[in-house]
């Protein structure tokens, strides 16, 4: 039988290459906690074996149950009923039931709530696997971050009431943030949160573009302090689906048709406060969105992998001019670039997930069981700050790079298939339609660049590269490639100094070039550590670094030009406003 975990050599490689023992020990409190001991691993080897079993199960479900249903789901979509409820496509419902039967719906929740207690890195792998089978289903499976947010910030009665039901698959959730007049600018959220005479919180207003807005649990950002107009006036609430929350509209979308995107009307809907008032946006929603952005990076990997496999197979079997088209130089280059960029994005995304796990578990120790020794406590606090800065850079980098990659790969896959790719005879056109949203939701690529460039310019990038440059390579080729990355780093630092002197506006204008260059150097070093393991990774590393170096030089040259014409001459360059 097919299996989307075991058939993916690169996921297999990274599963074995990354230090899962360190992650497992942190996740399981060094295997010392008595809670859930009957089901918990006894040591790192046991935990890693458990992770492999879980991923094998989800690989089986994805390949043999979810993937065969994807085309029909894409064609049929979901149904909006007259009473303002939504009926999921029966095959979507079956997918969720199959995942629940396999005990996969409480992926990251603690065992005391019926969860698997998996780290983010393993969840990222699982999310990619599900996304390869059906990109739209990830938007339901991948919303387990709703339960994580409840676990992190809600009080015990709320945790105990809802989290076990998430683990069984009885409940699904939604992040209810966006409004018609508050898209990326969440500080402008205006939904009213108020308390009635009995002290019951109620929500009134409209939310738009809500993924799985028909879910049972709606984590809703609303304004609890009407006198405070910015983000400090926002709180986070849990609202259950009820007649007082109506789906007014199901969006007609380019892709991900199996994922219902809803416009919601709240009519004095009852709700429960999550955590403290005025902390809804920062830190609660920011934490939720950071996790969601890594999830979109994983989703991007899944659809890109699916698109690549169709193109690779077609290029091998299709004959033109007497040879397989993969032997034609233009096609060969396209296919190899697709493969290399998928592995680069996967390396970056999995590294981000690894850092997320280290940051989360370090924070958990500081909050629940802080060290008694002052020196040890200080060391943990210092590490916490460093991991937070690094994660603040890596998360938007991963979302940006992976999503842009998957759109390019999906587009190139159609190009490899030619006219056949444009037709619905192959799933390539669906993959491109599904891929396109990844650069938009959970923060557009442009917003991810703005976030990432802050880390590049504030020292997080420099510190991480300093660490990576400590590695020594006895292989002559790898040593030469490392030296070239060090040289390129100096160019990037020169560009960083230049943009900082020019101010924030110029930094944002040149942000994409800076971030692209930083990603190339970072991934180059990560690839170098992989290249020692096998010839495939060595070839990937050489090609990636050698082809990215000219791009870094070009980016730095453009940055150092000081050209601001896109800003200073906008009206002239963009031309007059088109008439309707």
Residue pairs with C-beta under 8 A, 6 or more apart in sequence:
1 60
1 63
1 64
2 60
2 63
2 64
3 56
3 59
3 60
3 63
4 58
4 59
4 62
4 63
4 67
4 129
4 132
4 133
5 11
5 12
5 55
5 56
5 58
5 59
5 60
5 125
5 129
6 12
6 56
6 59
7 59
7 63
8 129
8 305
9 536
10 342
10 343
10 346
11 125
11 128
11 129
11 346
13 530
13 533
13 534
13 537
14 346
14 347
14 350
15 51
15 52
15 55
15 125
17 529
17 530
17 533
18 121
18 350
18 354
19 354
20 44
20 47
20 48
20 51
20 121
21 44
21 45
21 48
22 358
23 119
23 121
23 354
23 357
23 358
24 41
24 44
24 47
24 48
24 51
24 119
25 31
25 44
26 119
26 357
26 358
26 361
26 362
27 47
27 117
27 118
27 119
27 357
27 361
28 40
28 41
28 47
28 117
31 40
31 41
31 42
31 43
31 44
31 47
33 40
35 110
35 111
35 112
36 110
36 111
36 112
36 117
39 111
40 111
40 117
41 47
41 49
41 50
51 118
51 122
54 104
54 116
54 118
54 122
54 126
55 122
55 125
55 126
55 129
57 102
57 104
58 99
58 102
58 104
58 126
58 129
58 130
59 129
61 98
61 99
61 102
61 104
62 129
62 130
62 132
62 133
63 133
65 94
65 95
65 98
66 95
66 98
66 130
66 133
66 134
66 137
67 132
67 133
67 134
69 91
69 94
69 95
69 134
70 133
70 134
70 136
70 137
70 258
70 427
70 430
71 427
71 430
72 91
73 89
73 91
73 92
73 134
73 136
73 257
73 258
74 136
74 255
74 257
74 258
74 430
75 257
76 89
76 91
76 257
77 89
77 257
77 258
78 86
78 87
78 88
78 89
78 92
78 214
78 250
78 257
78 258
78 260
79 86
79 87
79 89
80 86
80 247
80 249
80 250
81 87
83 243
83 246
84 243
84 246
84 247
84 248
84 265
85 214
85 247
86 213
86 214
86 247
86 250
86 260
86 262
88 96
88 214
88 260
89 258
91 258
92 137
92 140
92 258
95 134
95 137
96 105
96 140
96 141
96 169
96 172
97 169
99 105
99 141
99 169
100 168
100 169
100 170
103 116
103 167
104 116
104 126
104 141
105 141
105 144
105 166
105 167
105 168
105 169
106 113
106 114
106 115
106 116
106 144
106 147
106 163
106 166
106 167
106 168
107 115
107 116
107 118
107 122
107 123
107 126
107 144
108 115
108 116
108 117
108 118
108 119
108 120
108 123
108 144
108 147
108 148
109 115
109 116
109 117
109 144
109 147
109 148
109 151
109 163
109 166
109 167
110 117
110 151
111 117
113 151
113 159
113 163
113 164
113 166
113 167
114 163
114 164
114 167
114 168
115 163
115 167
118 126
119 353
119 357
120 291
120 294
120 353
120 356
120 357
120 360
121 350
121 353
121 354
121 356
121 357
123 144
123 353
124 294
124 295
124 297
124 298
124 349
124 350
124 353
125 298
125 350
127 138
127 141
127 142
127 295
127 298
127 299
127 302
128 298
128 299
128 301
128 302
128 305
128 346
129 302
130 137
130 138
130 141
130 142
130 302
131 137
131 138
131 142
131 298
131 299
131 300
131 301
131 302
131 303
132 302
132 303
132 305
132 306
133 302
133 306
134 258
135 255
135 256
135 299
135 302
135 303
135 306
135 431
135 434
135 435
136 255
136 256
136 257
136 258
136 259
136 434
137 258
137 259
138 295
138 298
138 299
138 302
139 211
139 212
139 256
139 259
139 299
140 172
140 212
140 215
140 259
142 292
142 295
142 298
142 299
143 172
143 173
143 174
143 175
143 211
143 212
143 215
144 166
145 175
145 288
145 291
145 292
145 295
146 166
146 173
146 174
146 175
146 217
146 219
146 288
147 162
147 163
147 166
147 167
147 173
148 288
148 291
149 219
149 236
149 274
149 284
149 287
149 288
150 158
150 159
150 162
150 163
150 166
150 217
150 219
150 238
150 274
151 159
151 163
152 287
153 236
153 274
153 275
153 284
153 287
154 238
154 274
154 275
155 275
158 238
158 272
158 274
162 171
162 217
162 238
165 171
166 172
166 173
166 217
170 216
171 215
171 216
171 217
172 212
172 215
172 216
172 217
173 212
173 215
173 216
173 217
173 218
173 219
174 210
174 211
174 212
174 213
174 214
174 215
174 217
174 218
174 219
174 262
175 210
175 211
175 219
175 285
175 288
175 289
175 292
176 207
176 210
176 213
176 218
176 219
176 220
176 221
176 239
176 264
177 186
177 189
177 207
177 210
177 221
177 285
177 289
178 186
178 207
178 208
178 209
178 210
179 188
179 189
179 190
179 191
179 205
179 206
179 207
179 208
180 206
180 208
181 188
181 190
182 188
182 189
182 190
183 209
184 443
184 444
184 447
186 221
186 231
186 234
186 281
186 285
187 230
187 231
187 234
187 281
189 221
189 222
189 223
189 234
189 281
190 205
190 223
191 203
191 204
191 205
191 206
191 207
191 220
191 221
191 222
191 223
191 266
192 203
192 204
192 205
192 222
192 223
192 226
193 201
193 202
193 203
193 222
193 223
193 224
193 235
193 237
193 271
194 201
194 202
194 204
194 224
195 201
195 202
196 202
200 270
201 224
201 237
201 270
201 271
201 272
201 273
202 268
202 269
202 270
202 271
203 220
203 222
203 237
203 239
203 266
203 268
203 269
203 271
204 266
204 267
204 268
204 269
205 222
205 265
205 266
206 248
206 263
206 264
206 265
206 266
207 213
207 220
207 263
207 264
207 266
208 263
208 264
209 251
209 261
209 263
209 441
210 218
210 261
210 262
210 263
210 264
211 259
211 260
211 261
211 441
212 259
212 260
212 262
213 247
213 260
213 261
213 262
213 263
213 264
214 241
214 247
214 260
214 262
215 241
216 240
216 241
217 238
217 239
217 240
217 241
218 238
218 239
218 240
218 241
218 245
218 264
219 236
219 237
219 238
219 274
219 288
220 236
220 237
220 238
220 239
220 266
220 271
221 234
221 235
221 236
221 237
221 280
221 281
221 285
222 234
222 235
222 237
222 271
222 280
223 233
223 234
223 235
224 233
224 234
224 235
224 273
224 277
224 278
224 280
225 232
225 233
225 234
225 235
225 277
225 278
226 233
227 233
228 278
231 281
231 282
232 278
232 281
233 278
234 278
234 280
234 281
234 285
235 273
235 274
235 276
235 277
235 278
235 279
235 280
236 273
236 274
236 275
236 279
236 280
236 284
236 285
237 271
237 272
237 273
237 274
237 280
238 271
238 272
238 274
239 245
239 266
239 269
239 270
239 271
239 272
240 270
242 269
242 270
244 266
244 267
244 268
244 269
244 270
245 264
245 265
245 266
245 267
245 269
246 264
246 265
246 267
247 262
247 263
247 264
248 263
248 264
248 265
249 262
249 263
250 260
250 261
250 262
250 263
251 261
251 262
251 263
253 261
253 437
254 433
254 436
254 437
255 430
255 432
255 433
255 434
255 435
255 436
255 437
256 433
256 434
256 437
274 280
274 284
275 284
289 442
289 443
290 356
290 391
290 395
291 356
292 442
293 395
293 396
293 398
293 399
293 442
293 443
293 448
294 349
294 352
294 353
294 356
294 395
294 398
294 399
295 442
296 399
296 402
296 403
296 438
296 441
296 442
297 345
297 348
297 349
297 352
297 398
297 399
297 401
297 402
297 403
298 349
298 402
299 438
300 345
300 402
300 403
300 405
300 406
300 435
300 438
301 342
301 345
301 346
301 349
301 402
301 406
303 406
303 410
303 431
303 434
303 435
303 438
304 338
304 341
304 342
304 345
304 402
304 405
304 406
304 409
304 410
304 435
305 342
306 427
306 431
307 406
307 409
307 410
307 413
307 428
307 431
307 432
307 435
308 335
308 338
308 339
308 342
308 409
308 413
310 413
310 417
310 426
310 427
310 428
310 431
311 335
311 338
311 412
311 413
311 416
311 417
311 421
311 428
312 326
312 335
312 338
312 339
314 325
314 416
314 417
314 420
314 421
314 426
315 324
315 325
315 326
315 331
315 335
315 416
316 324
316 326
317 324
318 324
318 325
319 325
320 328
321 328
325 331
325 416
326 332
326 335
331 416
334 412
334 415
334 416
335 416
336 543
337 412
338 409
338 412
338 413
339 540
340 540
340 543
340 544
341 405
341 408
341 409
342 405
342 409
343 540
344 401
344 405
344 523
344 527
344 544
345 398
345 401
345 402
345 405
345 406
347 523
347 526
347 527
347 530
348 394
348 397
348 398
348 401
348 402
348 519
348 522
348 523
348 526
349 398
349 402
351 394
351 526
352 391
352 394
352 395
352 397
352 398
355 387
355 390
355 391
355 394
356 391
356 395
358 387
359 384
359 387
359 388
359 391
362 380
362 383
362 384
362 387
363 384
365 371
365 380
366 377
366 380
366 381
366 384
370 377
370 380
371 377
371 380
386 463
389 455
389 458
389 459
389 460
389 463
390 455
390 460
390 463
390 464
392 451
392 454
392 455
392 460
393 452
393 454
393 455
393 456
393 460
393 461
393 464
394 455
395 451
396 443
396 447
396 448
396 449
396 451
396 452
396 455
397 448
397 452
397 455
397 515
397 518
397 519
397 522
399 442
399 443
399 448
400 445
400 448
400 449
400 452
400 515
401 519
402 438
403 435
403 438
403 439
403 445
404 439
404 445
406 435
406 438
407 432
407 435
407 436
407 438
407 439
409 435
410 428
410 431
410 432
410 434
410 435
411 432
413 421
413 428
413 431
413 432
414 421
414 422
414 428
414 429
414 432
415 421
417 426
417 428
420 426
421 428
421 429
422 429
423 429
424 430
439 445
443 451
449 508
449 511
449 512
449 515
450 508
450 511
452 511
452 515
452 518
453 507
453 508
453 511
453 514
453 515
455 461
456 496
456 514
456 515
456 518
457 496
457 499
457 500
457 507
457 514
461 518
461 522
462 493
464 522
465 489
465 521
465 522
465 525
468 522
468 525
468 526
468 529
469 482
469 485
469 486
469 489
469 525
471 482
471 525
471 528
471 529
473 479
473 482
473 528
473 532
475 531
475 532
475 538
477 538
477 542
478 528
478 531
478 532
478 538
478 541
481 524
481 528
481 541
481 542
481 545
481 546
482 525
482 528
484 545
484 549
485 521
485 524
485 525
485 528
485 545
488 517
488 520
488 521
488 549
488 552
488 553
489 521
491 517
491 552
491 553
491 556
492 514
492 517
492 518
492 521
492 552
492 556
494 556
494 560
495 510
495 513
495 514
495 517
495 555
495 556
495 559
495 560
496 514
498 559
498 560
498 562
499 506
499 507
499 510
499 514
499 559
500 507
502 562
505 567
506 562
506 564
507 514
509 564
509 566
509 567
510 558
510 559
513 555
513 556
513 558
513 559
514 555
514 559
516 551
516 555
517 551
517 552
517 555
517 556
520 544
520 548
520 549
520 551
520 552
521 552
523 544
524 541
524 544
524 545
524 548
527 537
527 540
527 541
527 544
527 545
528 541
530 537
530 540
530 541
531 537
531 538
531 540
531 541
531 542
532 538
565 573
566 573
